[in-house]
């Protein structure tokens, strides 16, 4: 999937590869993905295999893997070792930086790096994270990971970069961290601009705001792009979930065949591809207490268009002593519009992502969460249920990433 100029990128803090997926769709070629989480790295390797096999006309092997007909090791053996080695499993720190540079240098081999993309883990900047931490995350070492991002800018001197993070990065420690990030970027030789963008404006069916910093070398004439906001009339229930079979709590299969033909949204968003099935449409098991709460929350949403307040639950159902904090801990995905933000906490429980149907009292499946994030149905998340949910919650929606990549490509191809 090469562009005319064979544009290249390095993905830092790559996670499950959502940002990378968007850039690949626009013809960029990855030099390296750097990520510390083992399961996320395995997910990216499997996606590397997908792109390689699709590009080389041997997609049936990937399909066989999704159907559990071959093992992951057999799948990975189908592609050159050099392709898999683009995934570097490593923490980014002062101890590891030189080794990471050495690994990437072997892959660069005289090629220019056009773009660096990525964003440090966001928990240290998130408002919710600060609220949960007695110290307000002020001593969290992740507050300083931006320094290593800047070191990659200094080392590889890309023409442009994309730095993504949560809105809380603007206010963390009264704006002190963001001010330091800006100064470091300027010192590295880049002009930049930033905006608060919402994934729903990129046709993602999710209200997900993120700070996007785009930087460019000082000798490049550029400014932050205007993104044409897509006013979507699509909705979660009738457009995004409509073709996935019903589930009960704790049920689901490795391979799930669609029960309806594709629709306009699934085609436009590239969520449904050439396969007649998807994977990981599995729902969490729940105890009776939670299911009763879910039922109350669903009825309140569907009958009254209101959210459940934890305080209003019957006393016998309440299991949390603190009734004044996180009173919206049980929340139904809005069926008539877009979802609220999918976050990594979905890996702990599904209370915040209840399926909007009185006949399906459960939380959303792994595949439904992936769809809310605009991941295509042939995207496979490695590591099991908890790891998959965490990767999905931390990801940049591929549709949003593709929109950003498209604007950068227009400039870089001139």
C-alpha positions, 0 to 999 in steps of 0.5 A: 500500500504505497503512495507515489512517494512511498511515504514512511512513518514511525508509530510511538506508543503504538497501542493496538495500531489504530493510528497506524491503520489510518496512515496505512489506508492513506498509503503510508508505509510503517518503518517501526511501531514501538509499544511496550504492551505484549498483547498490543504488539501481537495485535499489530504483528497480526495486522502486519500479516493482514496487510502483507497477505492482502497486498500479496494476493494470499488473503486466504491464509489470514481468513484461515487464521481468523477461523482458527484453522491455523495457529498465529505462529503459522500465520506469522510464518507466512510473511517475511521476518523483516515485516514482523520486526517493524514491531518493537516491544519495548518501554520507551525510557532513558534505559531503552532509548538507544536500543530502540534507536539501533533497531529503527536505524536498521530498518531506516537504512538511509530512507527518510522518515516522513512522519512520526505519529503517536501519543504517550499513555494518557492516564497521567493527563486524563481528568478521570485519572487525576480524580481517581489518584489521591496525588492527582497523578502529579508524580506519575512518570508518564507525565514526562514521556513526551520528552522521549517523543521529542527525542525521536523528532530530534533523531529522525527529523521527520517532515511532520508529526502527529501527537495525540492525547486526551483533552486533560493534557491541556489542564494537567498541573494547571497547564504546566505539562502542556507548556513544557511539551510546546517548548520542547517541540519548538526547541526540536525545530518544529512549528506546530498547531493544535486543536481539540478534535472530535472523532464523531466529526470523522464519521466515527459513531462516538463522542470522543474528543482528543487534542491533536498536535500537528507539527512541521519542520520550520522550512515547510509552509503549512498550517493546521488543516481544516477538517470538513466535519461530517454531520452523521445521521447514522446511529448505533443500533440501526447502523452499527450493531444491526447485523450482529447476532443477539447475545446473552451474557457470557456467550459468543463464538470465535467466528460470527456470521452476519445475520444481515447484508451490509449497509451504507454506514458499514461500507462507508466506514470500511468496517465491513470488508469482503468477509462474510463473518467477523470475530470476537463478538463475545459478551461478558458474563454478569451476576444477577445483581448487575443484570438487574441494574442493567435492565433498569438502566436500559428501560430508563434510556429507552423509555425516558431517554434518561441516564441512570443515576446510581443514587436512584437505585434500590438499596438492595442493588447498591454495592458501592458505599460511596454514592456521590462519586461516579454516580453514572457508573452504569451507562447505556450506549445511546441507540439513536445517536453516537456512543459516549467515549470508549475508554480503557476502563472497559477492560475492568467491567462493562457497566459503562457500556450497556447494550441498548436493548431490552431483549439483550440485558448485557454489556457490549461485546469486544466486536461492538466496542471495536466497531464504536472505535471504527476498527474494521471487522477483520481487525483481530485483537490478541490476548483475550477478553481483558487485553482486547477491551483495553487495547480498544479503549486506548486506541485512536479510531482508524477513521479519525486517523485516516482523516488526519493522514489524508491531509498530511499526505496532500502536503507531503506529496506536493 
